[in-house]
Amino acid sequence: MDEAYNDCGGWLNAHDDRAQALREAADVWESFLRDGRRVWVQEGGQADFSAELVRRMRDRIPGLATRDRITIVQHSARNEA
C-alpha cells in the first residue's frame, strides 16, 4: 500500500483503526471542499466508510451539495446492486 499510494499523500488503514482513519479523511475532505474543490473517491469493497464521510461532511459543512461536490467510483460488484 505504501508503494501504491505515497504519491497522493498516503493511505489510511481503516481496518486497524477505523475511528482515526475517519477523522483523518474527514479533515482532508473538509479542507478540499472548503477550498471549493471536489472530492473524488476510488472505492473498493463496501462503501460504509465513504458513506460515513459523506454524513460527516453534511454535518461539518451545512448546505454542502454533496452530489455535486463528492464523486465516489466503485468497482466492486457488491456495490453495484
KAZIGI-V211639 format. One record per residue. N is the residue number from 1. PHI is phi in degrees with one decimal (* if undefined). Layout:
{{N:PHI} {N:PHI}}
This chain:
{{1:*} {2:-59.0} {3:-61.8} {4:-77.6} {5:-116.5} {6:-64.4} {7:-65.5} {8:-112.5} {9:97.5} {10:96.4} {11:-135.9} {12:-112.7} {13:-98.5} {14:-73.6} {15:-68.8} {16:-85.2} {17:-147.0} {18:-59.6} {19:-61.4} {20:-66.7} {21:-62.0} {22:-63.5} {23:-61.3} {24:-65.1} {25:-64.7} {26:-62.5} {27:-63.8} {28:-66.2} {29:-57.3} {30:-60.0} {31:-60.1} {32:-62.0} {33:-66.2} {34:-69.0} {35:-80.0} {36:86.5} {37:-88.4} {38:-100.5} {39:-110.9} {40:-116.0} {41:-123.7} {42:-98.0} {43:-101.1} {44:-123.4} {45:98.9} {46:-68.2} {47:-95.8} {48:-65.7} {49:-65.4} {50:-65.3} {51:-62.0} {52:-64.6} {53:-64.6} {54:-61.8} {55:-60.2} {56:-64.4} {57:-66.8} {58:-63.8} {59:-72.7} {60:-75.6} {61:-126.9} {62:-55.8} {63:84.8} {64:-62.8} {65:-83.5} {66:-60.8} {67:-67.2} {68:-92.1} {69:-110.6} {70:-125.2} {71:-119.0} {72:-115.8} {73:-104.9} {74:-111.3} {75:-120.3} {76:-89.8} {77:-59.2} {78:-60.1} {79:-92.9} {80:-94.4} {81:-74.0}}
